[in-house]
Amino acid sequence: MEEKTKTKKINSAVFDGVVKSVEVETTFIKALPGFSIVGLASNAVQESKERIKAALLNNNYEFPPLKIVTNLSPANLPKKSTALDLPIALSILFQNRDIDLSEYLVLGELGLDGSIKETNDIFAIALASGYKKFIVPKSIASKLSQIPDIEVFGFDNISEFFVFKPIKETSQKLKYKFIEIGNKKYFYNDKFELDFRDVKGQHIAKRVALISAAGMHNILFEGSAGVGKSMIINRLRYILPPVSLEELLEIEKQNSLDNKDITFNPSRPFRSPHHSSSKAAIFGGRGKIGEIALANNGILFFDELPQFRKDILEDLRLPLQENKLLISRVDSKIEYKTEILFASAMNPCPCGNLLSDKECRCTEIEIKRYKNRISEPLLDRIDLYLQMTEDNNDSVITSKEMFEKVLNAFEKQIKRGYLNSKLPENWDFNIENEAKEILEKAVNNFNLSKRSKFKILKIAQTISDLENYDKINKKAVLEALSYRRR
């Protein structure tokens, strides 16, 4: 009776917006020698046959005179990742060896000499796969070991699997400063590459930037060219609140998908797409992550706001409101977090001179058409608005001084359970009676919506945190009202 062929199974995964498990199973069958991969493998994965053969042959592995068939299951799922090289190679190498890898998720690309290389999707897969044990390239093992509650085993070369002795990677302590609140660490970088000390004058604009950073509130600056709008927003990133380990891992996941090095730098992301960017570049598409998702936990900056396409501006409304972005495809739905600080800047008119000493060349119709490119529903999702004019006074404050105030306000918010911009709509604010009366008068006089009222309360709460007020008082409410768009 003919002996049945054996099948070796290895667990792996691919990332296409979400992590999808892939079972790599290989069998040797009696037929003319050959090597085939089935299961909707892309050209990059099909080419792995040559990489795997070269890697194993260059390390003295002898292929049997049989046909090798590898199936990537589920067969109806497209596979594009070259991180499948290593699991395919191990399914061949361990074909007749009693080694159980059922608890491991295996990821890695192979070089022709057998070296094991990292790919930009490994970190994202490890973070969201749900597995507890990983076999990965040595070059990324120490970085993955920062993920809580998992075990990571790193290898440099396929030859190390000939005698399989996995050694657990030990996690390294993060070298950045942190504050501890409720037994939880929040990391930050106190190096200010761009400093607010370089911004002369603009005392009110810097105050608005401080409030924006402290509570992660959306912000819009309107002013003539050269008044300092972009200069202030570019410095905003360095005074943002610290990040938790979970947020830091999420940021590094985004960096890896954007082909950036994983450094565990706790600086929050800053994305500034050009106004000519396509809709796919902003929101993602064709397997690529978009700018709005890459800005998660950080800043998305739209300079020259009215110059962006109308459909892009309108589609921003839901991610800013719901803090998530849902991309629907024919065969799947992908959800990205969009917990961002949306920062924007615009000129007061097409020529940019309306609020300056220079002569404005625009007609009233042109100015109206220019401003109407930004709809009221989108403006309603911007918390802080300031019309900036030229200001050359000697007001100076450093980024370090501003960040210390942000840290103080951040601690109050964490103890409360939310950053102020993310407070739930049913939040019960601790507000003085006089302040409540002023707010109600403003609601009636200016016909403010419920969303606008809630927005003012959130800003007033951030002001109270910055100024160490026990309750939201009259002064905080009046200042918050002064930053609404009229």
Summary of the structure (lengths in Angstrom):
residues: 486
radius of gyration: 27.5
end to end distance: 87.7
largest distance: 96.9
contacts: 1552
relative contact order: 0.10
helix: 37%
strand: 21%
